[in-house]
Amino acid sequence: TEKNLESIKQQFKKDLGIKNLLIRNYKKTDKKACLALLKDWYEDLLSRKQRADGFYHKKAFIRNYFTFSHKLMRGEVVLVNDTIQGFVFGGYTNAQYVTIATCVASKKYEKLKQLLNISIINHFPDALCFTHFDETKHAPSDVIQKFLKPDKSKTLYRAFQVKRRNDPTLKQLVRNQNTNIYIQAALDLKLTVKIISRDYSCCTIGRQDKELFLYNDSISLSHVSSRRMTHNKYFSQSLLRNNAIPVPDSRIFTYNQEDEAVDYAIKHKPVVIKPVKGSLSRGLTIKPETPQDIREAFKLALQRNKVMVEQLLEGKDYRILIFKGNVIDVLWWVPPYVIGDGSSSLQKLVDIKDEYWRVNKLYNIEVDEEFLKTESRTLHDVPARGEQVFVHHSNEHYLGGEPVRIDISTIPRKNLEMFVKAAKVSYLEYAGLDFMSKDICVPYSENNAGVNEINSSPHIWPHYFAEQKEDISAIREILTTNFFLTG
């Protein structure tokens, strides 16, 4: 209650020795201060050689908060002496539960995370709540231990999977979206599905004496040694290069070679800077321009003391899905867009599309208003019926970039053979190629195209949700081939 919250705030002020303490709603004007706070948090963990898990997750909440429904999500900041020292975002995960989505506080006032968690929970009176189990261990006063009981938090966490607030297009049997899609395809094919853990999205799919194991985004279709090898971007790229697969020039640098990395990046511009090991575009910077930009990108990518700098391949971004020597699906990632209906504003069209993504646990659209200005557009414009309007310059999926399916029959045989060879020399039966080309329907040797990266555990959701048309055909083909099914 508000009365209890005020009492807790007074206890925090006493424990931390501060006079002026205020918690209020997150505003658009807080974005810069919260991003700076997040950057300090990230750099502090890196300086102590610790993992900064959730950095991009937290950054996405700061940047995209106002695209969420106010009924489902709430954000707050805490000010000490009129300066923002922490932020929290929390919201419904389904009809009965609310979770702390992300919470960060400055190093000086790190204990304020506890107060922020309690404050955000206070605004969801009709829901049960849980936070991370360990977050109750270092409270500045006993009142926190009474408010957030560790045993209750743990119990609620295990009971997470209940009916969601909105029934999704795809029934959520486990938490991970990719695993859910495989399960749905398996059930359609009348395969046996055994769910081991809903929270960890762990299950098996089987038929007679043959079985597949799934854990979050991973599926046991390729050998673990091959998967580990592809996690090292530089090594896997060198392997492809040695087998005549077109890849960009690149070089790796250690933590004490920042100056050399800057010189190399300037000489080979435009470049991409990213961690040697990683996935989901974490730590990646595209086309840094100035030496200062390059240094910041280097620090962002610095994981396990190695950073990769590679020349940028110009063109469209394609995803090639390969299984057992066959190209089974090809997608083209396009920037976020909406289609006009003749009566709705751009903002309304974005909201409608965001609701579809939100229900299916995908990334919302981030509108680039500066980009819209260059197109002489505003969010109040009403596009004509059928008119396609792009609302961001980037096609990154975490910004709302959307996959569009390409007809495989239009792709030259030379390209298809090269895609299959790339998977074969990487010892992968199941692979996702990131292929950059001005036009995939032109032989790769004629337009300076190349393989940007090879993934051993490619996400399947883009192949299911391409163009917002739920299509299970690619996943069905994988399972049908793997289990020797007919039809």
N, C-alpha and C positions, 0 to 999 in steps of 0.2 A: 504494500500500500504506500501511498505518498507519505503518510506519517512515518512509517518504518524507514522509507528511503531517506527522509530528511534526517532521521536519527543516525542512520548509517553514515551519511555524508559528514555529519558533525564528528563522528568517531574517526573518520578518515582524516579530517582536518587536524584533529588532535594528534593522531598517530604520526602524520607526515609533517607536522609543524608548519602548516600553511593557513593563511587567513581568508583568502579570496578563492572560493572554489565554486564553479558553475558547470552544470551539465545542460546542454540544450540540443535541439534538433540540428542535424547536419544541413548546411546550406550550400548552394552552388559556389558561393564566395569562399568556402572553406577548402575547396579542392586543392589549391596551391599549397596551403599549409599542411594538409594531410599527406599530400604526395611527398613533401619535404620531410615530414616525420617518418614516413615509410622508408624513404631513402636512407635516413640516418639509422633506422632499425636494421636495414639490409646490410649497410656497410659495416655496422658494428659487429654483426654476426660473422661477416666475412673476415674481418680483421682478427677475430678470435678463432678462425678456421672452423666455424660451425655452419651447418646447413641453414639456409634461409628459406625453409619450406613455406609455400603459400604466397610468395612475393607477388606473383602475377595475379593470383586469385584476389589478394587484397587490393592490388592496384586497379583491377577491373571493377571492384565495388566502388572505389572512390570516383572513378571516371564515369561509370554507367549507372550510378545509384538511381538517378531520376528516370531511368527507363523501366524501373520495377514498379509494380502496382503498389500504391501506398497501403493497401489493405494487407499485403503479404510481407512487406519489408519495412524496416525502420532503421534510420541511422542517427547516431548522436556523437557529439564531441564533448570533451571535458576541457575546461579552461582553468588554468591556475594563474591568478593575477592577470587576467585578460589575454593570456596566451594559450593557444591550443596545445595541449600536452598529451592528447590521446583521442582515439576514435573507435567506434564500434558499429558494426552492422549486423542486425539479427532479423530473422523472419520465419514465417511458417515454412515447414518442409512438407506438411500435409495438414489434414484437418485437426489433428489432436496435438501435434508437437511443434515446438519452435526451438531452433538451435541458434547458438551464437555463430554467425557465419565467419566473422573475422574481428579481431580486436588487437589494437597496438597502442602502446603507451611509450612515452619518452623514457630513456634509460634512467633519468633522474627520478622520475615518478612512475616507475614500472608497476608498482603496486596498485596504481589507479585502474589497471585492467580489471581487478576484482569489482571495483565500484561500477565501472562501465557495464560489466556483465549483469550485475544486479539491477542496474537502472533499466537496461534494455528489456530484461525479463519482466519488469514491472508493467510494461505496456502491452503484455499479452496475457491478461488475467484469466482468459477462458481456456488457456492451453497449458499442458504440461511442458516442462522445459528441461533441456540438458545442455551441459557445457563440457569441455574436455575434463576428463577425470582428474588430471594432475593440477588443474588450475585452482583447486581449493587448498593446496598444501602450503601456500606461503601468504596467507591472508594476514593483514596487519592487525586484526583484532578478532576475538572469538565470535563476534556476531556473524562474520562471514561463514564460519564453520556451521553455525546453526541454520543459516539461510540456504546454503548449498551443501547438502549432505552428500559426501562422496559415494556412499552405497546406493543412494537414490539415483544419482547421476549415472552410475554404471548400469543400473537396472534399466533405466529409461533408454540408454544408448542401445542396449541389446534388444529392446522392444521397439526399435525405430520403425520397422517396416509395418505400417498400418495403412489403411485406405487414404490416398492422397486427397488434398483439398479439391483438386480438379481431376476427374478421371482422364488419364492421358490417352493419346491415340494408341500408344503401345503399352500394354499392361506391364506394370512394374513388379516383376517377381523377385528381382534382386536390385541392389542400388545402382550398379553400373549399367549405363545405357547400352554399351556394345554387347555385354553378356546377355542382356535382355533380348536383343535382336536375334542372337544365336539360339537362345532358348525357344523363342517363338517359331523360328524356322524349323528347329528340331521337332517341336510338338506337331507342326503341320505335316512333317514327314513321318510322324508316328515313331520317332526315335525315343529311347528311354532317357529321361532327364532326372538326375539326382542332385538336388540343391544341398550343398554341404554347409554353406554359410551365406545368408542373405546380406548381412552387413558387409562382408568382404567380397561379395559377388563371386563366390567360389562354387563351381558345380562340375558335374560330368555329363557328357552326352554319349550314349552308347547304343550298340546294336550287337546282339549276340556276344562274341568275345572281343569285339573291337570297341575302343573307348577314346574319347577326347576329354582333356582336362582344361577347364577355363578358370582363370583367376584375374579378376578385374579386366584389364585390357589385353591380357595375354592369353593365348590359346596354344595348345601343344601340337601345332602343325609343323613346326621347324625345330631342329635340334637346339638345345640350350647353348651349345658352343657357338653355333652360327649366330644366334641372337646376341650373344655377348660381343661377338666380333663386330657386328653392325652398330652396336652402341658406341664404338669408337669411330667417330665420323672420319677422322683423318686416315686411319688404317683402312676402313672399308672403301673410302674414295681411292686410295692408292691401289687397292686390289682391283677395282674396276678399271682404273687407268692402265694398269699392267696387262689387262685383257682387252684392250682396244675399245673400251666403253668410253664415250665422250663425257668428260667431267671437267669442272672448272679448275684452274690453277689455284693452289692453296699452300699454306705453310702454318706450322704450329709454333706457339711461343709459350714460354713458362712465365711464372709470376714476376720474375726479375728482368724480363725482356720487353717491357712496355715501350721503350724508346724505339727498339728494333721493329716492333709491331706497327708503330705509328709510321715509320719510314716506309715499310712494306705496303701498308694500306694506301698511303699517299701515292706511291709509285704505281699501284695497280688499280686505282679507282676506276669505276665504282666497285665496292667490296661489300661482303657480308662478314660480320664478326659474331662468333658464337662459341659456346663451350665445345670442347672436343667430345665430351660425353653428355648426353641429354636427349630430351624429346619435347614435343608439343611447343616448339619455338621458344622455350624458356631460355632467357639470357641472350637472345638473338637481336642484333641490330642491323638494319638494312641501310646501306648507302650513307654512312656517317660522312660528313663533309669536311669539317675543320679538324685540325689536330686535337682540339679540346673534345670535340664530339667522339673522335676515335679513342681517346683516353677513357672517356666515360663508358664507351661501349666495351672496351677492354676490361674494365673493372666489373661491369655488369656480367660479363661472360666468364669471369675468373672462377673456375671451379676445379678443385683438385690440381691447381697450379698449372693448368694448360688451357690455352685459348687458340682457336682456329680462325685464321683470316683467309678468306677465299674471294676470288674474283666473282662479281655478280653476273649471272647469266640473264640476259635480257629476254623478255618474252612473256607468254602466258604460262600460268602455273597449272600443270596437269598432274593428276594422281592416277597411276596405273596399278591395277590390282591383278596379281599373278598367282596362280595356284597350279602346282604340278605341271609346269611347262606350258601353261596356257594363259593368255591375257583374257580375263573374264569380265572386266569392267574398266571403263576409262571415264574420268571426271575432269571437268575444267572448273577451277575455282574463280568465280567472278566477284567483284566488289559488291557490298550490300546494295540492294535495289528494291524498289517497290513498283507495282503496276497500277496505274491510275484507273479509277472507276468513273471518272467524270464528275464526282460530287464531293469526294473526301479530300482533305488537305494532306500534304506530305506527312505531317505529324501524325494524323489519324491513321494513315496507311502504314506507317512505321509501327504504331501501337498495335494495330491488328496483326501484323506479321510477328511482332514480338510476343504476342500472346500465344501464337502457335509454337514458337521456339521455346517459350517459357514452360508450357504444358509438357513438352517433350524433353525438358531438361537440357536444352541446347543454348548456344550463346545469343544474347540479344544484339540488336543492331546498334552500333555506335555511330551517330550522325556527325559528320565533319562539316560544321556550318561554314568554315572558311572555304572548303571545297565547293559547297553549294553557292557561295558568293561568286566564285570564279565561273560558275555555270549560270549566273544571273538568276539564282533560285533562292527562295526562303522556305521555311517549314510551313508557311501559311499558303503557299501556292497550291492550286488544285489541278493536278495533271489530267489530261484528257483520257477518256476510256481506252485502255489498252496501251497507254504510253508507258515505257520503261524509264524510270528515273533512278540514277545512281546517287547514293547519299554519302558515299565515302570514297576516297581515292585508293584505299588499300583493300586487297582481297583476303586478308587474314581471317581465318574462321572465328577467332575470338573477338573480332570486331563485327561479326555478322556476315562475313563472306559466305557465299552460297555455292554449293556444287551443282554443276549442270552436266548432264550425261552426254557423252560423245559416242556416236555410232562407230563401233569398232571396224565395220566394213569400209569406212572412209579413210582409215589409217593405212599408209603404205606398208607393204609386207616387210620392207627393210627395217622400219621402225619397230614393228612387232617382234621381229627376230632379235633385234638388239635388246628390247625389254626383257625377253625371256632369257637371253644370254646373261644379262646383268644379275638376274636372280640365281641362275645356275652357278656362275662363278663365285657367288657369295654363299653357296651351299644352302640356299633357302628354297623350300618347297612352297612357302607362302610368303609373299612380299608385297610391299607397296612402294612403288617408285615415284619420287617427286621429279617430274620431267619439265624442263623449261624450254619453250619453243615459241617462235612467233606464230607458227601454225603447225599443229601436229599432223596435218594432212599433207605436209611436205616432207620428203626424206630428211632426216636429221643432219646429214652431211651437207645439205644445200642451204641451210639457214642458221648455222652456228648454234644449233641446239645441243642440249646435254642433260645428263642425269645430275640433279642437284643433291639427291640423297636417296638412300635405300632404307626402308623400315622393315624390321622383322616381325613387328606386331602392329600392323596397320589398323587404324580405327575403321570399323565397319559402318558406323552410323552415317557417314556422308553418302555411302552407296545405298543406304535405305531411305534417307530423307531427301535425296537429290530432287531439286525443284519442287519441294513440298508434296511429292507424290510417293507415298509409302510403297516401296518396291523391294520385295524380299528375294528377287531372282538371283542376285549375286551370291547371297548367303546360302540359298538353296543349292546352287551349283557346287559350292564348296563342300557342303555336307553330303550331297548326292555322290560326288566324285570320291570323297573320302570313305564313305561307307558302302560303295559299290551298289548304290541303289539304281533302279531303272525308272524312267518316266519323270 
